[in-house]
Amino acid sequence: MLVCGKVLDRKGGGSLKSLIHGLHWITEIQNIYPVKILNISIEMESEEHIDPKDWEQFKRYIELLWNMDMIVIAAAGNKGPNPMTLSPIGECGGCVCVGCHDGTYSANGGRLCNEYSGRGPGKDRTSTIANPLKKPDIVAPGTDIVSCNYKYSNMLYIAKSGTSMSAPIVSGACALCMQKYPQLTNVELRRRLLYSAADLGQTWNIQGAGMIRIDKLLH
C-alpha cells in the first residue's frame, strides 16, 4: 500500500513547519497504516534561516520515526559538487541519504547528476542513530526518471532529474525487500541496503556505500 502526504504547494514550495506537520501525521496514522518506509524527496537549502526550535523538532521526529522501526529515505539535494553541500534533511543521522549517480549518462547534454548531487561529509554531529558524518549513504540513478507532473497541463507524466528522483528508487527497492523479508527491522534493512551496494571506486562523500543493487538487496 502506498500512503501519500502532501507538504508542498502546487508550485513545489513549502516550509519546514509543513514538513513537521507531515511527520506528525505519519505518527498518528500508524495504528491504521503501519508505514515502514518514508520517502522525503525534498531539498532544504540550509538550516541557517529557519527557526532553531523547528529544526530541533524536525530532528526529534526523525529520531522518533526511527525508534518506531521506520526507515526514512531522503534526497541528498542538488547543490554539489563542493564538499558539505548535502540537504540538511538528508544528512540527519536517522535518514538514509540518497545521492544521484548515472555514470557518464546525461540528459540532452546536461550536467552529470553525480556532479550536482549533494556531497558529504555531513555536519550533524548530534545523532546517536548512525554515523551522520559518512554521508551520503548510497547513490541511485536520477536522470530522466518518469514521474508525475504537478503542473496543470495535458502532460500527466514528465521526465525529471535530480536526487529527488533517486530517493524513490531506493524507497521502492526497500519496499521490495520488506515484501520478501517482512521480518527485517529498519536497522537490518539499512545494513542490507548499504552492504549490497556496488562500489563505484569513488570516495564516500560522493558515492556513499555505492550504487544501489536491487538484485543483491533481494538475494
PyRosetta script that sets phi, psi and omega in degrees:
from pyrosetta import init, pose_from_sequence

init()
pose = pose_from_sequence("MLVCGKVLDRKGGGSLKSLIHGLHWITEIQNIYPVKILNISIEMESEEHIDPKDWEQFKRYIELLWNMDMIVIAAAGNKGPNPMTLSPIGECGGCVCVGCHDGTYSANGGRLCNEYSGRGPGKDRTSTIANPLKKPDIVAPGTDIVSCNYKYSNMLYIAKSGTSMSAPIVSGACALCMQKYPQLTNVELRRRLLYSAADLGQTWNIQGAGMIRIDKLLH")
pose.set_psi(1, 137.2)
pose.set_omega(1, 178.7)
pose.set_phi(2, -106.5)
pose.set_psi(2, 121.4)
pose.set_omega(2, 178.5)
pose.set_phi(3, -110.1)
pose.set_psi(3, 122.9)
pose.set_omega(3, -176.2)
pose.set_phi(4, -111.6)
pose.set_psi(4, 135.7)
pose.set_omega(4, 175.6)
pose.set_phi(5, -123.0)
pose.set_psi(5, 130.8)
pose.set_omega(5, -177.8)
pose.set_phi(6, -99.0)
pose.set_psi(6, 120.2)
pose.set_omega(6, 179.2)
pose.set_phi(7, -122.5)
pose.set_psi(7, -2.6)
pose.set_omega(7, 178.3)
pose.set_phi(8, -114.5)
pose.set_psi(8, 157.4)
pose.set_omega(8, 178.1)
pose.set_phi(9, -82.7)
pose.set_psi(9, -177.6)
pose.set_omega(9, -174.3)
pose.set_phi(10, -67.1)
pose.set_psi(10, -15.0)
pose.set_omega(10, 177.8)
pose.set_phi(11, -99.9)
pose.set_psi(11, 4.2)
pose.set_omega(11, 179.1)
pose.set_phi(12, 87.3)
pose.set_psi(12, 7.1)
pose.set_omega(12, 178.7)
pose.set_phi(13, -90.8)
pose.set_psi(13, 159.6)
pose.set_omega(13, 179.6)
pose.set_phi(14, -172.5)
pose.set_psi(14, -169.3)
pose.set_omega(14, -179.0)
pose.set_phi(15, -142.1)
pose.set_psi(15, 162.3)
pose.set_omega(15, 177.5)
pose.set_phi(16, -64.1)
pose.set_psi(16, -34.9)
pose.set_omega(16, 178.5)
pose.set_phi(17, -60.4)
pose.set_psi(17, -41.2)
pose.set_omega(17, 178.8)
pose.set_phi(18, -64.1)
pose.set_psi(18, -40.3)
pose.set_omega(18, 178.5)
pose.set_phi(19, -64.7)
pose.set_psi(19, -40.2)
pose.set_omega(19, 177.6)
pose.set_phi(20, -62.2)
pose.set_psi(20, -42.0)
pose.set_omega(20, 176.4)
pose.set_phi(21, -59.9)
pose.set_psi(21, -38.7)
pose.set_omega(21, 177.7)
pose.set_phi(22, -64.1)
pose.set_psi(22, -41.4)
pose.set_omega(22, 178.1)
pose.set_phi(23, -65.5)
pose.set_psi(23, -39.0)
pose.set_omega(23, 176.8)
pose.set_phi(24, -61.9)
pose.set_psi(24, -42.0)
pose.set_omega(24, 178.3)
pose.set_phi(25, -59.9)
pose.set_psi(25, -39.6)
pose.set_omega(25, 178.2)
pose.set_phi(26, -60.1)
pose.set_psi(26, -41.8)
pose.set_omega(26, 179.7)
pose.set_phi(27, -66.9)
pose.set_psi(27, -32.0)
pose.set_omega(27, -177.7)
pose.set_phi(28, -74.0)
pose.set_psi(28, -29.7)
pose.set_omega(28, -175.5)
pose.set_phi(29, -93.5)
pose.set_psi(29, 4.9)
pose.set_omega(29, -175.6)
pose.set_phi(30, -60.3)
pose.set_psi(30, -32.2)
pose.set_omega(30, 179.3)
pose.set_phi(31, -70.1)
pose.set_psi(31, -22.1)
pose.set_omega(31, 180.0)
pose.set_phi(32, -98.0)
pose.set_psi(32, -47.8)
pose.set_omega(32, 179.4)
pose.set_phi(33, -123.0)
pose.set_psi(33, 100.0)
pose.set_omega(33, -177.4)
pose.set_phi(34, -73.9)
pose.set_psi(34, 79.9)
pose.set_omega(34, -178.0)
pose.set_phi(35, -64.9)
pose.set_psi(35, 131.4)
pose.set_omega(35, 179.3)
pose.set_phi(36, -111.6)
pose.set_psi(36, -22.4)
pose.set_omega(36, -177.6)
pose.set_phi(37, -131.2)
pose.set_psi(37, 126.3)
pose.set_omega(37, 179.4)
pose.set_phi(38, -118.6)
pose.set_psi(38, 120.8)
pose.set_omega(38, 177.6)
pose.set_phi(39, -99.9)
pose.set_psi(39, 128.7)
pose.set_omega(39, 176.6)
pose.set_phi(40, -121.9)
pose.set_psi(40, 93.0)
pose.set_omega(40, 178.1)
pose.set_phi(41, -93.9)
pose.set_psi(41, 62.0)
pose.set_omega(41, -178.8)
pose.set_phi(42, -131.9)
pose.set_psi(42, 133.5)
pose.set_omega(42, 176.8)
pose.set_phi(43, -103.2)
pose.set_psi(43, 133.1)
pose.set_omega(43, 175.6)
pose.set_phi(44, -112.7)
pose.set_psi(44, 129.6)
pose.set_omega(44, -174.1)
pose.set_phi(45, -56.9)
pose.set_psi(45, -57.6)
pose.set_omega(45, 179.3)
pose.set_phi(46, -167.0)
pose.set_psi(46, 166.5)
pose.set_omega(46, 178.0)
pose.set_phi(47, -92.2)
pose.set_psi(47, 5.1)
pose.set_omega(47, -174.1)
pose.set_phi(48, -68.8)
pose.set_psi(48, -31.7)
pose.set_omega(48, -173.4)
pose.set_phi(49, -108.6)
pose.set_psi(49, 21.8)
pose.set_omega(49, 177.3)
pose.set_phi(50, -117.5)
pose.set_psi(50, 162.9)
pose.set_omega(50, 179.2)
pose.set_phi(51, -66.6)
pose.set_psi(51, 122.0)
pose.set_omega(51, -179.9)
pose.set_phi(52, -55.3)
pose.set_psi(52, -31.6)
pose.set_omega(52, 178.7)
pose.set_phi(53, -66.4)
pose.set_psi(53, -38.3)
pose.set_omega(53, 177.0)
pose.set_phi(54, -64.6)
pose.set_psi(54, -41.3)
pose.set_omega(54, -179.2)
pose.set_phi(55, -65.3)
pose.set_psi(55, -41.3)
pose.set_omega(55, 177.7)
pose.set_phi(56, -65.6)
pose.set_psi(56, -38.9)
pose.set_omega(56, 178.1)
pose.set_phi(57, -64.6)
pose.set_psi(57, -40.8)
pose.set_omega(57, 177.5)
pose.set_phi(58, -58.7)
pose.set_psi(58, -48.2)
pose.set_omega(58, -178.4)
pose.set_phi(59, -64.9)
pose.set_psi(59, -33.7)
pose.set_omega(59, 176.8)
pose.set_phi(60, -64.9)
pose.set_psi(60, -39.4)
pose.set_omega(60, 178.4)
pose.set_phi(61, -66.1)
pose.set_psi(61, -40.3)
pose.set_omega(61, 177.8)
pose.set_phi(62, -60.3)
pose.set_psi(62, -43.5)
pose.set_omega(62, 178.7)
pose.set_phi(63, -67.1)
pose.set_psi(63, -37.6)
pose.set_omega(63, 177.3)
pose.set_phi(64, -61.9)
pose.set_psi(64, -44.7)
pose.set_omega(64, 180.0)
pose.set_phi(65, -63.7)
pose.set_psi(65, -39.0)
pose.set_omega(65, 176.7)
pose.set_phi(66, -62.1)
pose.set_psi(66, -43.5)
pose.set_omega(66, 179.9)
pose.set_phi(67, -68.3)
pose.set_psi(67, -18.0)
pose.set_omega(67, 174.6)
pose.set_phi(68, -87.3)
pose.set_psi(68, 12.1)
pose.set_omega(68, 178.2)
pose.set_phi(69, 69.5)
pose.set_psi(69, 31.8)
pose.set_omega(69, 176.7)
pose.set_phi(70, -104.5)
pose.set_psi(70, 143.0)
pose.set_omega(70, 174.7)
pose.set_phi(71, -104.0)
pose.set_psi(71, 128.8)
pose.set_omega(71, -176.7)
pose.set_phi(72, -106.8)
pose.set_psi(72, 121.6)
pose.set_omega(72, 179.8)
pose.set_phi(73, -105.7)
pose.set_psi(73, 124.2)
pose.set_omega(73, -175.0)
pose.set_phi(74, -131.8)
pose.set_psi(74, 146.4)
pose.set_omega(74, 179.3)
pose.set_phi(75, -71.6)
pose.set_psi(75, 145.4)
pose.set_omega(75, 179.9)
pose.set_phi(76, -78.7)
pose.set_psi(76, -15.7)
pose.set_omega(76, -176.5)
pose.set_phi(77, 90.6)
pose.set_psi(77, 167.3)
pose.set_omega(77, -172.1)
pose.set_phi(78, -121.2)
pose.set_psi(78, 40.8)
pose.set_omega(78, -176.4)
pose.set_phi(79, -106.8)
pose.set_psi(79, 13.1)
pose.set_omega(79, 178.7)
pose.set_phi(80, -67.8)
pose.set_psi(80, 177.0)
pose.set_omega(80, 14.4)
pose.set_phi(81, -101.9)
pose.set_psi(81, 8.3)
pose.set_omega(81, -178.0)
pose.set_phi(82, -69.4)
pose.set_psi(82, 153.1)
pose.set_omega(82, 177.3)
pose.set_phi(83, -62.0)
pose.set_psi(83, 154.6)
pose.set_omega(83, 176.0)
pose.set_phi(84, 57.6)
pose.set_psi(84, 46.3)
pose.set_omega(84, 178.3)
pose.set_phi(85, -115.2)
pose.set_psi(85, 21.2)
pose.set_omega(85, 179.7)
pose.set_phi(86, -70.8)
pose.set_psi(86, 149.1)
pose.set_omega(86, 168.5)
pose.set_phi(87, -63.1)
pose.set_psi(87, 134.0)
pose.set_omega(87, -179.7)
pose.set_phi(88, -55.8)
pose.set_psi(88, -28.3)
pose.set_omega(88, 178.1)
pose.set_phi(89, -64.6)
pose.set_psi(89, -49.5)
pose.set_omega(89, -176.6)
pose.set_phi(90, -65.9)
pose.set_psi(90, -29.9)
pose.set_omega(90, -175.3)
pose.set_phi(91, -82.4)
pose.set_psi(91, -5.4)
pose.set_omega(91, 176.0)
pose.set_phi(92, -59.0)
pose.set_psi(92, 140.1)
pose.set_omega(92, -177.4)
pose.set_phi(93, -59.8)
pose.set_psi(93, -27.9)
pose.set_omega(93, -178.4)
pose.set_phi(94, -83.9)
pose.set_psi(94, 0.8)
pose.set_omega(94, -179.5)
pose.set_phi(95, -110.5)
pose.set_psi(95, 143.5)
pose.set_omega(95, 166.3)
pose.set_phi(96, -84.4)
pose.set_psi(96, 110.9)
pose.set_omega(96, -174.1)
pose.set_phi(97, -87.5)
pose.set_psi(97, 121.2)
pose.set_omega(97, -174.0)
pose.set_phi(98, -109.3)
pose.set_psi(98, 118.9)
pose.set_omega(98, 173.0)
pose.set_phi(99, -93.2)
pose.set_psi(99, 175.3)
pose.set_omega(99, -176.6)
pose.set_phi(100, -112.9)
pose.set_psi(100, 133.0)
pose.set_omega(100, 178.3)
pose.set_phi(101, -152.2)
pose.set_psi(101, 124.8)
pose.set_omega(101, 178.6)
pose.set_phi(102, -126.1)
pose.set_psi(102, 20.5)
pose.set_omega(102, -178.0)
pose.set_phi(103, 66.5)
pose.set_psi(103, -123.8)
pose.set_omega(103, -178.1)
pose.set_phi(104, -101.5)
pose.set_psi(104, 9.6)
pose.set_omega(104, -178.0)
pose.set_phi(105, -86.7)
pose.set_psi(105, 131.4)
pose.set_omega(105, 174.5)
pose.set_phi(106, -138.1)
pose.set_psi(106, 147.1)
pose.set_omega(106, -176.1)
pose.set_phi(107, -84.8)
pose.set_psi(107, 126.3)
pose.set_omega(107, 173.5)
pose.set_phi(108, 50.5)
pose.set_psi(108, 40.3)
pose.set_omega(108, 177.6)
pose.set_phi(109, 74.3)
pose.set_psi(109, 12.4)
pose.set_omega(109, -179.1)
pose.set_phi(110, -78.0)
pose.set_psi(110, -179.7)
pose.set_omega(110, -179.9)
pose.set_phi(111, -67.9)
pose.set_psi(111, 150.0)
pose.set_omega(111, 173.6)
pose.set_phi(112, -69.0)
pose.set_psi(112, 137.5)
pose.set_omega(112, -176.5)
pose.set_phi(113, -67.6)
pose.set_psi(113, -24.5)
pose.set_omega(113, 177.1)
pose.set_phi(114, -74.1)
pose.set_psi(114, -5.7)
pose.set_omega(114, 173.2)
pose.set_phi(115, -89.8)
pose.set_psi(115, -39.3)
pose.set_omega(115, -178.3)
pose.set_phi(116, -93.9)
pose.set_psi(116, -10.6)
pose.set_omega(116, 178.5)
pose.set_phi(117, -59.6)
pose.set_psi(117, 136.1)
pose.set_omega(117, 179.6)
pose.set_phi(118, -56.8)
pose.set_psi(118, 141.7)
pose.set_omega(118, -176.2)
pose.set_phi(119, -120.1)
pose.set_psi(119, 152.6)
pose.set_omega(119, 178.6)
pose.set_phi(120, -85.9)
pose.set_psi(120, -170.6)
pose.set_omega(120, 2.7)
pose.set_phi(121, -77.5)
pose.set_psi(121, 168.0)
pose.set_omega(121, 178.5)
pose.set_phi(122, -77.2)
pose.set_psi(122, 162.1)
pose.set_omega(122, -178.5)
pose.set_phi(123, -107.0)
pose.set_psi(123, -11.5)
pose.set_omega(123, -176.9)
pose.set_phi(124, -78.5)
pose.set_psi(124, 105.1)
pose.set_omega(124, -177.3)
pose.set_phi(125, -101.5)
pose.set_psi(125, 13.8)
pose.set_omega(125, -171.8)
pose.set_phi(126, -101.1)
pose.set_psi(126, -13.3)
pose.set_omega(126, -172.4)
pose.set_phi(127, -77.2)
pose.set_psi(127, 145.5)
pose.set_omega(127, 174.5)
pose.set_phi(128, -109.8)
pose.set_psi(128, 4.2)
pose.set_omega(128, -176.6)
pose.set_phi(129, -77.6)
pose.set_psi(129, -47.8)
pose.set_omega(129, -177.7)
pose.set_phi(130, -150.2)
pose.set_psi(130, 179.5)
pose.set_omega(130, 177.3)
pose.set_phi(131, -79.2)
pose.set_psi(131, 102.3)
pose.set_omega(131, -173.8)
pose.set_phi(132, -74.5)
pose.set_psi(132, -12.7)
pose.set_omega(132, -177.2)
pose.set_phi(133, -79.3)
pose.set_psi(133, -25.8)
pose.set_omega(133, 179.8)
pose.set_phi(134, -87.1)
pose.set_psi(134, 83.5)
pose.set_omega(134, -178.2)
pose.set_phi(135, -133.2)
pose.set_psi(135, 148.6)
pose.set_omega(135, 0.4)
pose.set_phi(136, -69.7)
pose.set_psi(136, 172.4)
pose.set_omega(136, 179.1)
pose.set_phi(137, -85.6)
pose.set_psi(137, -36.6)
pose.set_omega(137, -173.0)
pose.set_phi(138, -160.6)
pose.set_psi(138, 162.0)
pose.set_omega(138, 175.1)
pose.set_phi(139, -124.2)
pose.set_psi(139, 158.8)
pose.set_omega(139, 180.0)
pose.set_phi(140, -149.2)
pose.set_psi(140, 161.1)
pose.set_omega(140, 176.7)
pose.set_phi(141, -58.4)
pose.set_psi(141, 146.2)
pose.set_omega(141, -178.4)
pose.set_phi(142, -149.7)
pose.set_psi(142, 16.8)
pose.set_omega(142, -179.1)
pose.set_phi(143, -109.6)
pose.set_psi(143, 132.4)
pose.set_omega(143, 178.3)
pose.set_phi(144, 56.9)
pose.set_psi(144, 44.5)
pose.set_omega(144, 176.0)
pose.set_phi(145, -88.0)
pose.set_psi(145, 124.3)
pose.set_omega(145, -177.8)
pose.set_phi(146, -74.8)
pose.set_psi(146, 126.4)
pose.set_omega(146, -177.8)
pose.set_phi(147, -145.8)
pose.set_psi(147, 175.8)
pose.set_omega(147, -179.2)
pose.set_phi(148, -67.0)
pose.set_psi(148, 147.7)
pose.set_omega(148, 177.7)
pose.set_phi(149, -102.5)
pose.set_psi(149, 119.0)
pose.set_omega(149, -176.0)
pose.set_phi(150, -76.5)
pose.set_psi(150, -18.6)
pose.set_omega(150, -177.3)
pose.set_phi(151, -75.6)
pose.set_psi(151, 149.3)
pose.set_omega(151, 177.4)
pose.set_phi(152, -78.7)
pose.set_psi(152, 102.0)
pose.set_omega(152, 179.9)
pose.set_phi(153, -157.6)
pose.set_psi(153, -179.0)
pose.set_omega(153, 178.2)
pose.set_phi(154, -77.4)
pose.set_psi(154, -12.5)
pose.set_omega(154, -179.8)
pose.set_phi(155, -91.5)
pose.set_psi(155, 102.6)
pose.set_omega(155, -179.7)
pose.set_phi(156, -78.2)
pose.set_psi(156, -23.0)
pose.set_omega(156, -179.6)
pose.set_phi(157, -130.5)
pose.set_psi(157, 150.0)
pose.set_omega(157, -177.2)
pose.set_phi(158, -151.7)
pose.set_psi(158, 151.3)
pose.set_omega(158, 177.2)
pose.set_phi(159, -81.9)
pose.set_psi(159, 127.9)
pose.set_omega(159, -178.5)
pose.set_phi(160, -127.5)
pose.set_psi(160, 162.4)
pose.set_omega(160, -179.9)
pose.set_phi(161, -136.3)
pose.set_psi(161, 151.3)
pose.set_omega(161, 177.8)
pose.set_phi(162, 134.5)
pose.set_psi(162, 173.9)
pose.set_omega(162, -179.0)
pose.set_phi(163, -68.0)
pose.set_psi(163, -21.7)
pose.set_omega(163, 176.0)
pose.set_phi(164, -69.5)
pose.set_psi(164, -16.9)
pose.set_omega(164, 173.7)
pose.set_phi(165, -89.7)
pose.set_psi(165, -27.6)
pose.set_omega(165, 179.6)
pose.set_phi(166, -73.4)
pose.set_psi(166, -40.9)
pose.set_omega(166, -176.1)
pose.set_phi(167, -58.4)
pose.set_psi(167, -44.4)
pose.set_omega(167, 179.9)
pose.set_phi(168, -64.4)
pose.set_psi(168, -26.6)
pose.set_omega(168, 175.1)
pose.set_phi(169, -62.9)
pose.set_psi(169, -42.4)
pose.set_omega(169, 178.4)
pose.set_phi(170, -68.0)
pose.set_psi(170, -40.5)
pose.set_omega(170, 178.2)
pose.set_phi(171, -62.3)
pose.set_psi(171, -43.0)
pose.set_omega(171, 178.1)
pose.set_phi(172, -63.4)
pose.set_psi(172, -39.5)
pose.set_omega(172, 177.5)
pose.set_phi(173, -63.7)
pose.set_psi(173, -39.5)
pose.set_omega(173, 177.4)
pose.set_phi(174, -63.8)
pose.set_psi(174, -37.8)
pose.set_omega(174, 178.4)
pose.set_phi(175, -64.3)
pose.set_psi(175, -41.4)
pose.set_omega(175, 177.1)
pose.set_phi(176, -62.8)
pose.set_psi(176, -40.3)
pose.set_omega(176, 179.6)
pose.set_phi(177, -65.9)
pose.set_psi(177, -41.8)
pose.set_omega(177, 177.9)
pose.set_phi(178, -66.2)
pose.set_psi(178, -32.4)
pose.set_omega(178, 177.2)
pose.set_phi(179, -65.8)
pose.set_psi(179, -39.2)
pose.set_omega(179, -179.8)
pose.set_phi(180, -79.8)
pose.set_psi(180, -35.7)
pose.set_omega(180, -178.4)
pose.set_phi(181, -126.2)
pose.set_psi(181, 73.3)
pose.set_omega(181, -173.8)
pose.set_phi(182, -65.6)
pose.set_psi(182, -13.4)
pose.set_omega(182, -178.7)
pose.set_phi(183, -83.2)
pose.set_psi(183, -6.4)
pose.set_omega(183, -176.5)
pose.set_phi(184, -65.1)
pose.set_psi(184, 137.2)
pose.set_omega(184, 170.5)
pose.set_phi(185, -84.8)
pose.set_psi(185, 169.9)
pose.set_omega(185, 178.6)
pose.set_phi(186, -65.5)
pose.set_psi(186, -32.6)
pose.set_omega(186, 177.4)
pose.set_phi(187, -63.9)
pose.set_psi(187, -45.8)
pose.set_omega(187, -179.4)
pose.set_phi(188, -67.4)
pose.set_psi(188, -39.0)
pose.set_omega(188, 180.0)
pose.set_phi(189, -65.6)
pose.set_psi(189, -44.5)
pose.set_omega(189, 178.3)
pose.set_phi(190, -60.6)
pose.set_psi(190, -44.1)
pose.set_omega(190, -179.8)
pose.set_phi(191, -63.9)
pose.set_psi(191, -43.2)
pose.set_omega(191, 179.6)
pose.set_phi(192, -63.4)
pose.set_psi(192, -40.2)
pose.set_omega(192, -179.8)
pose.set_phi(193, -61.3)
pose.set_psi(193, -47.4)
pose.set_omega(193, -176.4)
pose.set_phi(194, -74.0)
pose.set_psi(194, -39.0)
pose.set_omega(194, -177.2)
pose.set_phi(195, -70.6)
pose.set_psi(195, -22.8)
pose.set_omega(195, -179.1)
pose.set_phi(196, -90.2)
pose.set_psi(196, -4.9)
pose.set_omega(196, -177.5)
pose.set_phi(197, -68.9)
pose.set_psi(197, 152.0)
pose.set_omega(197, 180.0)
pose.set_phi(198, -93.4)
pose.set_psi(198, 121.8)
pose.set_omega(198, 179.2)
pose.set_phi(199, -66.3)
pose.set_psi(199, 123.8)
pose.set_omega(199, 179.6)
pose.set_phi(200, -93.2)
pose.set_psi(200, 1.8)
pose.set_omega(200, 178.1)
pose.set_phi(201, 79.0)
pose.set_psi(201, 19.2)
pose.set_omega(201, 178.4)
pose.set_phi(202, -113.0)
pose.set_psi(202, 170.3)
pose.set_omega(202, -178.4)
pose.set_phi(203, -71.0)
pose.set_psi(203, 159.6)
pose.set_omega(203, -176.3)
pose.set_phi(204, -61.0)
pose.set_psi(204, -36.6)
pose.set_omega(204, -175.7)
pose.set_phi(205, -67.9)
pose.set_psi(205, -11.4)
pose.set_omega(205, 175.5)
pose.set_phi(206, -100.8)
pose.set_psi(206, -49.1)
pose.set_omega(206, -171.1)
pose.set_phi(207, -109.0)
pose.set_psi(207, -8.2)
pose.set_omega(207, -172.5)
pose.set_phi(208, 61.5)
pose.set_psi(208, -136.5)
pose.set_omega(208, 178.0)
pose.set_phi(209, -72.8)
pose.set_psi(209, -17.1)
pose.set_omega(209, 179.8)
pose.set_phi(210, 131.9)
pose.set_psi(210, -166.9)
pose.set_omega(210, -180.0)
pose.set_phi(211, -79.6)
pose.set_psi(211, 135.6)
pose.set_omega(211, 178.5)
pose.set_phi(212, -58.4)
pose.set_psi(212, 136.5)
pose.set_omega(212, 175.8)
pose.set_phi(213, -123.7)
pose.set_psi(213, 98.0)
pose.set_omega(213, -175.4)
pose.set_phi(214, -66.6)
pose.set_psi(214, -35.9)
pose.set_omega(214, 180.0)
pose.set_phi(215, -61.1)
pose.set_psi(215, -43.1)
pose.set_omega(215, 179.0)
pose.set_phi(216, -72.7)
pose.set_psi(216, -34.0)
pose.set_omega(216, 178.1)
pose.set_phi(217, -60.2)
pose.set_psi(217, -37.2)
pose.set_omega(217, -176.4)
pose.set_phi(218, -92.7)
pose.set_psi(218, -0.9)
pose.set_omega(218, -175.9)
pose.set_phi(219, -68.2)
pose.dump_pdb("model.pdb")
